[in-house]
Amino acid sequence: MEFQEIAVDIRTDGIAIMTLNRPKKKNAINIRMRHEISECLNIWKDRDDVGLVIITGAEATFSAGFDLKDFENPDQFDELLESSSRYHRDVWHFPKPVIAAIDGPAMGGGFDLATLCDIRICSDSAVFGHPEVKFGAPPIYTPLRWIVGDGMARDLCLTGRRIDAQVAFRIGLVSEVVEGDKALTRAIEIGSSILEAPRDTLQYAKSFFTGHIKMGFDESFDVEHDRAFQEVLLPKARKGFKK
């Protein structure tokens, strides 16, 4: 597989690593990257040599969020919405375990991506936040709420404030904080431990992780992402995000 905006590696132990690979843009997630993530995951879900996926970012940055240049051209708003809606769902519904290995900033859409993963490991340089609320983009709330609880999720989504790695660990957003650039190494260690279990058992467990929640992901995502795009975000983009 050859991609422009992501780099991929399938290890012999069954761990596949996907690297968001736009370092000059702080790994901002654009339309092409979303298409490539969706394409890659849809290939990997059926590959027997892929038992688990780690998502990380190039050059000590997880992701600065969505690439705002995508919002400057109204002619591509339909593709922007479609690619974003599909990519989020492809990550959420991926049938195998997914670990986020987070170095540096995970902001906006990068923060959202981390919350869609099953496990989050971060370096001590990691920073999380939803600054997009300040220019009119409603954050995705429900997956974050499931991880850190209602009160903290509302705080982070409404204030847009940044939290560091230690706060992220204290509120349960991440499972571990590691020193320096060891997040990916630690994620691989955890992935290897997970893959000691039978693959069919892991996929069965993954299938019911969200099945007992009253408001499921698709229902909440339709409100928080699809309708927010159509009713709030894209109308603001057409006006140049003027308040």
N, C-alpha and C positions, 0 to 999 in steps of 0.2 A: 504494500500500500504506500502510495506517495501523496503527501499532503503539503500544502503551502503554509498553513497557519498553526498546525499542530505537528509534533514529532511523536512517533510511536515506536515501541520496542516490546516484543513478546519474548520473555525470558523462557529458558528451558524448564523452569520450575512451575510454569502455569500462571505467572504474574505478568500482566500486560501493563505497561506504563504509557500513559498519554500525557504529553507535556504541552501546555499552552505556549506557543512559540512565536510570540511577537514582542521580543524583549525591548525593542526600540519604542514600542507603544505601551510598555508596561503590561504586556499580554492582555490588552483590552480586547474584549470579545466582540468581533464584528460579524456581519452576515456570513461571510465565507467560513470563518471559524466555526460558527454554529452548524452550518451545513456539514463541515468536515467531522465535527464531533458526532453528530447524528449518524453520518455514514459509517464512521469507524465503529461506534457502539453497535449498530445494527449488523455489522459483519462479525464483531467479536461475540455477540450473544450466541451465535450458532457454531463457534469454533471450539472444538474439543480441547485444543491446546491452550485455551484461555479460561482460567478458573476464577480469576479475580482481577480487578482493574484498580490501578492507582492513578489519580489525576494530580498533576503538579504543574508548576509554572517555571519558565526558563529564567535564569539569571536572578535568583533571589527575590522574585516577585510572583505571587500567585496570579492575581489579576486585578487591575485597576477598575474593572467593571465593563459595562457596555461601551463600545466605541461611539462617541457622540456624533462623529461624522455621518454615521448611518441615518441620523435624524435630520440631516440638512437637506435631503433630497426627497420631497414628497412623492416623487414617482416610484420610489422603492419602498414606500411605507407598507404596502401589502406584503411584500417579501420579508420585510423586517419583522412584522408581526408573525407571519407564518413560520419563519425560521426560528424565531425566539420561542414561540409556543411549542413547536415540535421538539426543539433541542432540550428544553427543560423537561418535557415529558419523557424523552428518550433516556435522559439521565435518571430520572426518578423511577421509571419502570424497568430499568436494566435488571435482568434477572439474576445477576451474579453480584457478589459483594463488591462495593466500591469504597476505596479509601482516598481521602483528600490529604495530600502531603503539602502543607502550607508554609512557604517562606515569604516573609515580607507582607505587603498589603494584600488583603482580600476585601475589596470594596465594592459596594453596589452589587452589580450582577456577579462579580467574583465571590462576594459573600453568599449570594443566593446559591451559586454553584456548590460551594462548600456545604451548605445545609442540605443539599439534595443527596449527598454522599452518606454512606452508612457510618463511617468512622472518620474523624478528623484528628490529624496529628499536626502540630505546628511547631515552628522554631520560635526561639525567644524574641525574634525580630518581627513576628507576625502582628498585624494590625487589622481590625475588622470594623466595618461601619457601613451605614447607608446614607452617604451624603447626597444621593440623588433626590431625596425627599425635599431638599432645599430648592431645587429647580423644577419641582413639580412632578416627579416620577414616584408614584406610590410603591413602596417596597413590598416584596413578597413576604407575607407575615406567617402563614400557617406552618410551613416546615420549621421555621425558626421557633415558633411557639411550641411545637412538639418537642423540641430539643431543650430549650431553656425556660419554658413556662410563659404564661400569659403576661405577667407583669414586666419581666425583663424584655420580652419581645416587643411589647408596646413601647417601652422606653426607647429601645434601639431604633425602632421603625419611625417613631415620631420626632425624636431629637436629632437623629442623624449623627450622634456623637460616636467617636472612635473609642474602641477598647483595645488594650494591648493583650499580649499572650497570657499573662498571669490572670487578668480578669476573665478572659475567655475560658481558662481552665477552671476558675472558681465558680463560674455560672454553669459549667457543664457543656459549653459549646464545643470544646476540644477535649479529647481523652488524655492527651499528654502534651507537655511542652519539652522540647529538646534543645540543646545548645547548638549554636552556630548553624551550619548547613546540613544537619543530620536528620532533618524531617523525612526525606525520601528514604534514607537508610533505615530509619526506624519503621517507616511504613512497610518496607519490604520485609522486615523481620516479623511484623504483625501479620502481614499477608501470608508469609510462609507458615506461621502458626495456624492461621485460619484454614489453609489448604491441607492441613493434616486430617481434617474431617472429609468424609465422602462428598463429592461434588453434588450429588443429587440431594443430599441432606442440606447443604448450604443453600441450594436454590429453593428448596421447599421452605426453609426458614425465611429466606428473603421474601418469598411470596406472601407471607402473612404478617410481616412487620407492621404494615399500615392497614391491615384488613379489619381491625377491631376499633377503628376510630370513627366516631359518629359522622363527621364531615370529612369525606375522603379527599385525597389530593386533587383529583380532577375537578371535583365540585368547587373546592376553594380556589384552585388555580384559575379556573374560568373567571371567577370574580376578581381575584387579586392581580391577574396578569392580562388575560384576554380582554376583559371589559375595561380594565384600567388603561390598557393601550388605546382602545378604541374611543373611550369616553373622556379620558383625562390627558394621557401622555401625547398621543399623536396630534390632537387639536392644539396643544401647547407648542409642539414642534413646528406645526404649520405657521405659527405666529412668531417663531424664533425664540421660544421659551421666555417671552416677555411676561413679567408679573403683572 
